């Protein structure tokens, strides 16, 4: 899935000349946590979020920087807390993606930059926005597992996933399935790896039960596990 398939449209935006109060009112009225900021020619120049408004003088949050602070820093702090235009407060460093960006790329950007929303561009124009909530909705609507029915198919699926996702072969964790009940036997290197094995098996459609006989051997390395 791509950004264009997931983004919210129309994208509500403000200009650098709009007032802080107007931007805040739009966020409140439309239940938005952030707004793209556009220049007069429609190009993306910033973003204003709830976090940008937490140091406002209206909240009593303004802290006077000491006289030893550089004049520019003191001026910026004052402008951020007292300036009345969106352009005074917005974040100018914006993480954005093109409309054909894959969803996993958007999720990676949100994690790396600790942001909650990513504007979507067509060329240099904003056409939508993807938020964390949009990603959560994608999780909720994800289709059911496509594993074929039957014990043999289920066992093959679990073995393949153990190898692809966790790097565990049949020498480390043996898989047997009978009447939908999965039996896992072997050794892993940590409790986290053991829990990941359980989660992987539980996530396969049709599993009717799970018998876990997997021990933790933290001092063993990969080759040792295969010989265990």
LINHU-V523871 format. One line per field, one symbol per residue. ss: DSSP state (~ for helix, > for strand, _ for the rest). phi: phi as a letter, one per 30 degrees, with the letter a starting at -180 (. if undefined). A space follows every 10 residues. Layout:
ss=???
phi=???
//
This chain:
ss=_>~~~~_>__ __>>>___>~ ~~~~~~~~~~ ___>>>>>__ __>>>>>>>~ ~~~___~~~_ __________ ~~~~~~~~~~ ~~__>~~~~_ >____>>>__ _>~~~~~~~~ ~~~___>>>> >>__>>>>>> >~~~~~~~~~ __________ ~~~~~~~~~~ ~~~~~~____ __>>>>>>__ >>>>>>>>__ ~~~~~~~~~~ ~~______>> >>>>>>____ _~~~~~~_
phi=.ceddcddbd ddbbcdcdde ddddddeddc hccabdccde diddblbcbe ddcdcdddci cdcdddddde eddddddddd ccdcceddcd dddccbbddc dddddddddd ddchccabdc cciccdclbc cedddddddd cdddecdddj dddddddddd deddcciccd dcbdcbbbhi ccccblbbca dddddddddd dddddjdcab ccbcccbddd cedddddd
//
